[in-house]
Amino acid sequence: MQCGVVESMNNDCERSPNRTGLRVNFSDKGEVKERREKFLTAKYGSHQMSLIRKRLAVEMWLFDELQKLFDPSETVIDVDIDEILDMDTDDIRRSHLITLLSECKRPQSDISETVIDVDIDEILDMDTDDIRRSHLITLLSECKRPQSDISKFISDLLDRAKTL
């Protein structure tokens, strides 16, 4: 696309006598290039970036700790490969492995399908640590872990939330 100023003989513009007869003329040059998508990016200051990193670190820690609290898959199976290789037949090996693996199966009632939503902003908006602690205990009521693990998690979370 080409842009140019063309002087016209007609005096259509009475408001500005200095620019009488000037018009902008746009003409296509045949091929139109594809328009590039424009993206707006923001550059944060160093202080704002440190706050964002700190917040992200607390959220990632929270996610990891909640997975540890609610994932009961810590059963360890000790499979001795030498013992299996010393067995006479594949059928004996297979039955031995099936026995080992059947011991590690969790009952369906132990598998937690509950979604736990811990909102850091909501916790920070609460007035006292006692209110925060009772709110977190309510949220974590379905956790099957020992109470000492839950209490440690809550204390650590409250300490980390204070740094934000």
Backbone torsions as a table, in degrees:
resi	resn	phi	psi	omega
1	MET	NA	137.5	-176.9
2	GLN	-119.5	141.5	-178.5
3	CYS	-123.5	136.7	178.4
4	GLY	-153.4	162.7	177.8
5	VAL	-102.5	126.1	-178.5
6	VAL	-114.5	134.2	177.8
7	GLU	-88.4	129.5	-176.9
8	SER	-110.5	151.8	179.4
9	MET	-82.1	-21.7	-178.7
10	ASN	-76.6	141.4	177.6
11	ASN	-101.6	75.8	-177.8
12	ASP	-84.3	-20.9	-171.3
13	CYS	-104.0	105.2	-178.2
14	GLU	-95.3	-13.1	-176.1
15	ARG	-74.1	-40.3	-176.3
16	SER	-122.0	100.7	-175.5
17	PRO	-67.8	-22.3	179.8
18	ASN	-72.0	-23.3	-175.5
19	ARG	-114.1	32.6	-178.5
20	THR	-64.3	128.2	173.4
21	GLY	82.0	5.4	179.0
22	LEU	-90.9	134.2	177.9
23	ARG	-137.4	154.9	175.3
24	VAL	-98.2	127.9	-177.6
25	ASN	-114.6	120.0	176.9
26	PHE	-103.8	132.1	176.2
27	SER	-137.4	140.8	179.1
28	ASP	-79.0	143.9	178.5
29	LYS	-100.9	33.2	177.2
30	GLY	88.0	-73.3	-175.7
31	GLU	-99.1	136.3	179.3
32	VAL	-108.8	122.6	178.9
33	LYS	-70.6	149.7	177.2
34	GLU	-64.3	140.2	179.5
35	ARG	-80.0	133.2	178.2
36	ARG	-80.8	142.6	174.6
37	GLU	-72.0	139.7	179.7
38	LYS	-106.6	135.3	179.4
39	PHE	-118.3	139.2	177.3
40	LEU	-99.9	122.4	176.7
41	THR	-115.6	146.5	-179.4
42	ALA	-111.6	140.8	175.9
43	LYS	-110.1	121.2	-179.4
44	TYR	-90.7	152.2	174.9
45	GLY	-71.1	166.2	-175.8
46	SER	-64.1	-37.0	178.8
47	HIS	-66.0	-44.7	179.5
48	GLN	-64.2	-39.6	178.7
49	MET	-65.6	-37.3	178.3
50	SER	-66.6	-36.3	175.9
51	LEU	-65.7	-40.2	178.7
52	ILE	-65.2	-43.8	178.8
53	ARG	-63.2	-40.9	179.7
54	LYS	-63.8	-44.2	179.2
55	ARG	-63.4	-44.0	179.6
56	LEU	-63.2	-39.9	178.7
57	ALA	-62.5	-41.5	178.9
58	VAL	-67.0	-41.6	179.9
59	GLU	-66.3	-39.0	177.4
60	MET	-66.8	-40.7	176.1
61	TRP	-60.8	-44.9	179.4
62	LEU	-59.1	-45.1	179.4
63	PHE	-61.2	-47.0	-179.6
64	ASP	-63.0	-43.0	-178.3
65	GLU	-68.6	-37.1	177.0
66	LEU	-65.6	-37.1	176.3
67	GLN	-63.8	-40.9	178.2
68	LYS	-64.3	-39.6	-178.1
69	LEU	-68.4	-38.0	-172.7
70	PHE	-103.7	-1.2	178.5
71	ASP	-100.1	103.4	-177.1
72	PRO	-83.6	17.7	-175.6
73	SER	-88.1	49.6	178.3
74	GLU	-99.1	13.9	177.7
75	THR	-69.5	128.0	-179.0
76	VAL	-106.1	129.5	178.4
77	ILE	-106.7	125.4	179.1
78	ASP	-100.3	106.6	179.6
79	VAL	-108.2	116.4	179.1
80	ASP	-91.9	107.5	-176.1
81	ILE	-65.0	-33.7	178.1
82	ASP	-64.8	-40.4	178.2
83	GLU	-62.4	-40.9	-179.7
84	ILE	-68.4	-40.8	179.4
85	LEU	-67.6	-25.8	179.2
86	ASP	-77.4	-12.6	179.3
87	MET	-71.1	152.2	-170.9
88	ASP	-72.7	-48.0	-173.5
89	THR	-124.8	165.8	176.8
90	ASP	-66.7	-33.3	179.2
91	ASP	-63.3	-41.3	178.7
92	ILE	-66.8	-42.6	177.8
93	ARG	-59.9	-46.8	-179.3
94	ARG	-60.0	-46.9	-178.6
95	SER	-65.6	-36.2	177.5
96	HIS	-64.6	-45.2	178.6
97	LEU	-64.6	-38.4	178.0
98	ILE	-63.6	-39.5	177.8
99	THR	-63.8	-45.7	178.4
100	LEU	-60.8	-44.9	-177.2
101	LEU	-72.6	-28.7	179.2
102	SER	-69.8	-26.1	178.1
103	GLU	-71.3	-24.4	-176.8
104	CYS	-91.1	-6.7	-178.8
105	LYS	-66.4	136.6	177.6
106	ARG	-91.5	142.1	172.1
107	PRO	-67.6	150.6	-177.3
108	GLN	-60.4	-28.9	-178.8
109	SER	-68.9	-21.3	-180.0
110	ASP	-83.4	-17.1	-177.3
111	ILE	-80.5	120.1	-176.5
112	SER	-91.6	121.8	176.6
113	GLU	-103.9	11.1	-176.6
114	THR	-76.6	138.3	175.6
115	VAL	-96.8	124.4	179.0
116	ILE	-103.9	121.7	-178.5
117	ASP	-112.4	100.8	177.1
118	VAL	-101.0	110.0	-178.5
119	ASP	-96.0	112.4	-176.5
120	ILE	-62.7	-39.5	179.4
121	ASP	-62.9	-39.9	178.5
122	GLU	-63.3	-40.9	179.0
123	ILE	-65.7	-42.3	-179.9
124	LEU	-66.5	-28.3	-179.9
125	ASP	-76.1	-15.2	179.6
126	MET	-72.1	150.6	-171.2
127	ASP	-73.9	-45.9	-174.0
128	THR	-126.6	163.9	176.8
129	ASP	-66.1	-31.2	178.9
130	ASP	-64.5	-40.7	177.4
131	ILE	-66.6	-43.3	178.2
132	ARG	-60.9	-45.6	-178.6
133	ARG	-62.1	-44.5	-179.7
134	SER	-66.9	-35.5	176.8
135	HIS	-64.3	-44.2	180.0
136	LEU	-67.6	-37.5	177.0
137	ILE	-62.3	-39.8	177.2
138	THR	-63.9	-43.8	179.3
139	LEU	-63.5	-35.3	-175.3
140	LEU	-96.8	19.1	-175.8
141	SER	-64.3	-25.6	-178.7
142	GLU	-90.6	3.2	-179.6
143	CYS	-71.9	133.7	-177.0
144	LYS	-89.7	-0.9	-178.2
145	ARG	-73.5	162.3	176.5
146	PRO	-62.2	151.1	-177.5
147	GLN	-60.2	-30.4	179.2
148	SER	-65.0	-38.1	177.2
149	ASP	-65.8	-40.9	-179.8
150	ILE	-66.7	-42.7	179.1
151	SER	-63.6	-40.9	178.2
152	LYS	-63.7	-42.5	178.0
153	PHE	-60.0	-46.2	-178.1
154	ILE	-63.6	-43.8	179.4
155	SER	-62.8	-44.6	179.2
156	ASP	-63.5	-41.5	179.8
157	LEU	-63.9	-43.1	179.5
158	LEU	-65.3	-37.4	176.6
159	ASP	-64.2	-43.6	-179.3
160	ARG	-70.0	-35.8	-179.4
161	ALA	-66.3	-30.4	179.3
162	LYS	-67.5	-21.9	-179.4
163	THR	-79.5	-12.3	-178.0
164	LEU	-82.7	NA	NA
